[in-house]
């Protein structure tokens, strides 16, 4: 199922969105050659994660949006399925809104959680041409620019935006110290119960 997000913001509406969301809070990290989720950050969309050299937590991909031009974004597809990581079942794409300029070379995104279980975002990618820009995120919005085309020094047209989680998604097991605390609490409760019976 595709989710199309159409942006009909005028310059005034775009400025209002930026004012409401506060200042953008993303920092450029690097321009990288290739495609983020098609080899550079892992093979297969669900296996895509930020490499350790940029993120020791290896933050996994959340969602990928294709840029269709004229301010229109759509949840991209990977192998006929919506490009949304199954680790994040509460995400459907409606959490994001976008403001662009030109062919999407620059713009801003805003993320508003629809559900308490929605992940935080700590990284995102702006892909254009044969390169992509990696950004670190410090909040629920960010500004992007696409990579420079080395042939003419102009920014590439935006291909897609990809968003990444805080590292690991929902926990799948209780960490060992937590397990020991739980076991200790259970043993103490059993001991108390025995004393009360006696």
Secondary structure, DSSP 8 states (H G I E B T S, - for coil): ---EEE----HHHHHHHHHHH-S--EEEEEEEES-IIIIIS-SSGGG-B--TTT-TT--BEEEEEEEEETTEEEE-EETTEESB-TT-TT--STTEEEEEETTTTEEEEEE--SSTT---EEEEEEEETTEEEEEEESSSEEEEE--B-TTTSSB----EEEEEESSSSS--S--HHHHHHHHHHHHHHHHHHHHHH-
